[in-house]
Amino acid sequence: MSQQYEIGRMLRGSTTEFVVGCKVTQLEAPEFGALVRAPLGNGLHVYGLISAISIEDDGLVRQLVTADTVEESIIADNRLNRNVPIEMTVLVVGHKNERIQHLLPPRPPLSLDVIELCPPEEVAEFTAAGRFGYFRHILRAENVPVGELLAAHLKAAHAAHGDDGWAQRAAQELITLLRDDYSSLTSVLSALGDAMAF
């Protein structure tokens, strides 16, 4: 693997999704729809897409939001020196063990395993493997804004590939997969249209 950029550590999860905890200072790079990996050792990597980012509150934050004014130093202290609970939900979309497969992994990451953001060349490698098999994991996900997630992911993957051919093939595959589900197809195409022009 090339560049390694740690974005957090595993809190809990399963073979279909997991939750990553991170510090505010680690929140600058990961974005909704970004491809991440969890290196599990022995050449096994689990891949997933960030499907939600949530910032939890605590007692002090609840008190501060009701104050008339909050000094910048207090905000900075709260963000940098205190443990603000930030969680990212990751939808598992494949794994690599010698080669990339768009299948669920043999096991999920373990508690406190490092989660890394994939660099553009790895995004291109993962998305070019196979025939968009990982789309089925996204399309069957529950409690996930599927259209928005696909739009964010495809925009990043298109940039990683650097050509329109991949994006057009991806859009055509989504149309084929959703041809019998008009409402989902409309939602996905609308989100894709807002995110990028094919």
C-alpha positions in Angstrom: 0.0 0.0 0.0 1.1 3.5 -0.6 0.5 6.5 1.7 -1.0 5.8 5.1 -3.3 8.4 6.7 -4.9 7.3 10.0 -8.3 8.8 10.5 -9.3 6.9 13.7 -9.7 3.6 15.4 -12.4 1.0 15.3 -15.1 1.3 18.1 -17.5 -1.5 17.2 -18.8 -3.2 14.1 -19.7 -6.2 12.0 -18.9 -7.6 8.6 -21.4 -5.2 7.0 -20.5 -1.9 8.8 -18.4 -0.5 11.6 -18.0 2.6 13.6 -14.8 4.6 13.8 -13.9 7.0 16.6 -11.6 9.9 15.9 -10.4 13.2 17.4 -11.3 16.6 16.0 -7.8 17.0 14.6 -8.3 13.8 12.5 -11.6 15.0 11.1 -10.1 17.4 8.5 -9.4 14.7 5.8 -12.2 12.2 5.9 -15.4 13.2 4.1 -18.8 11.6 3.6 -18.5 9.0 0.8 -14.7 8.6 1.2 -13.1 5.2 0.7 -11.3 3.9 3.8 -9.5 0.7 4.7 -8.8 -1.2 7.8 -5.5 -3.2 7.5 -6.1 -6.4 9.5 -2.7 -8.0 9.1 -1.5 -11.0 6.9 -2.3 -8.9 3.8 -6.0 -8.6 4.6 -7.6 -5.2 4.2 -11.3 -4.3 4.7 -12.7 -1.5 2.6 -15.6 0.7 3.3 -17.3 4.0 2.5 -17.9 6.7 5.2 -21.7 6.7 5.3 -22.3 9.0 8.2 -20.3 11.4 10.4 -21.7 12.4 13.8 -20.4 14.7 16.5 -21.9 13.8 19.9 -22.4 16.3 22.6 -21.5 16.2 26.3 -22.5 18.2 29.5 -20.1 21.1 28.9 -21.2 21.6 25.3 -24.8 21.6 26.3 -24.1 24.4 28.8 -21.9 26.4 26.3 -24.5 26.5 23.6 -27.0 28.3 25.9 -24.4 31.0 26.7 -24.9 34.4 25.2 -21.3 34.5 23.9 -18.6 31.9 23.8 -15.0 33.0 23.6 -12.8 31.6 20.8 -10.3 30.3 23.4 -13.1 28.2 25.0 -14.1 26.8 21.6 -10.5 26.0 20.8 -10.0 24.3 24.2 -13.2 22.3 23.7 -12.1 21.1 20.2 -8.4 20.4 20.8 -7.9 19.6 24.5 -11.1 17.8 25.4 -12.3 14.4 24.0 -15.1 15.5 21.8 -16.8 12.3 20.7 -16.8 12.1 16.9 -17.9 8.9 15.2 -17.9 7.8 11.6 -20.1 5.0 10.3 -18.4 3.0 7.6 -20.4 0.8 5.2 -18.2 -2.3 4.2 -18.0 -2.7 0.4 -15.2 -5.2 0.0 -11.8 -6.5 1.0 -8.4 -7.4 -0.3 -6.4 -10.6 0.3 -4.0 -10.9 -2.6 -6.6 -9.3 -4.8 -9.5 -6.9 -4.4 -12.9 -8.5 -4.1 -16.2 -6.7 -3.8 -17.4 -9.3 -1.3 -17.9 -9.0 2.5 -14.7 -9.7 4.4 -14.1 -12.9 6.3 -14.1 -10.9 9.5 -14.6 -7.3 10.6 -11.8 -5.1 12.1 -11.3 -5.5 15.8 -11.7 -2.9 18.5 -9.0 -0.2 18.3 -7.8 -1.4 14.8 -6.5 1.6 12.8 -8.7 2.9 10.0 -6.9 4.7 7.2 -8.1 7.0 4.4 -7.4 5.6 0.9 -5.3 7.7 -1.4 -6.6 8.5 -4.9 -4.5 5.7 -6.6 -6.0 3.1 -4.2 -9.5 4.5 -4.8 -8.9 4.0 -8.5 -7.6 0.5 -7.9 -10.5 -0.6 -5.8 -13.2 0.9 -8.0 -11.7 -0.5 -11.2 -11.6 -4.0 -9.8 -14.4 -6.3 -11.1 -17.6 -4.9 -12.5 -19.0 -2.5 -9.8 -19.9 -5.4 -7.6 -19.6 -3.2 -4.5 -22.6 -1.2 -5.7 -24.9 -4.0 -4.3 -23.7 -3.3 -0.8 -24.5 0.4 -1.1 -27.9 -0.2 -2.7 -29.1 -2.6 -0.1 -27.9 -0.5 2.9 -30.6 0.6 5.4 -30.7 3.9 7.1 -28.2 5.4 4.7 -28.9 8.2 2.2 -28.0 5.9 -0.8 -28.3 8.6 -3.5 -26.2 11.1 -1.6 -23.6 8.4 -0.7 -23.3 7.2 -4.3 -23.0 10.8 -5.5 -20.2 11.7 -3.0 -18.4 8.4 -3.7 -18.6 8.6 -7.5 -17.4 12.2 -7.5 -14.3 11.2 -5.6 -13.7 8.1 -7.6 -14.1 10.0 -10.9 -11.4 12.5 -9.7 -9.2 9.5 -8.8 -9.6 7.9 -12.3 -9.2 11.2 -14.1 -11.4 10.3 -17.0 -15.0 10.3 -17.9 -15.1 6.8 -19.1 -15.2 5.2 -15.7 -17.9 7.6 -14.4 -20.1 6.9 -17.5 -19.7 3.1 -17.0 -20.6 3.5 -13.3 -23.7 5.5 -14.1 -24.8 3.0 -16.7 -24.3 0.1 -14.2 -26.5 2.0 -11.6 -29.2 2.5 -14.2 -29.1 -1.2 -15.0 -29.2 -2.2 -11.4 -32.1 0.1 -10.5 -34.2 -0.2 -13.7 -37.0 -2.0 -11.8 -37.0 0.5 -8.9 -38.0 3.8 -10.5 -38.1 5.8 -7.3 -34.6 4.8 -6.2 -33.3 5.3 -9.7 -34.7 8.9 -9.8 -33.3 9.6 -6.3 -29.8 8.3 -7.3 -29.7 10.1 -10.7 -30.9 13.4 -9.1 -28.1 13.2 -6.5 -25.5 12.3 -9.2 -26.7 15.2 -11.3 -26.2 17.6 -8.4 -22.7 16.2 -7.7 -21.2 16.1 -11.2 -22.0 16.3 -14.9 -21.3 13.1 -16.8 
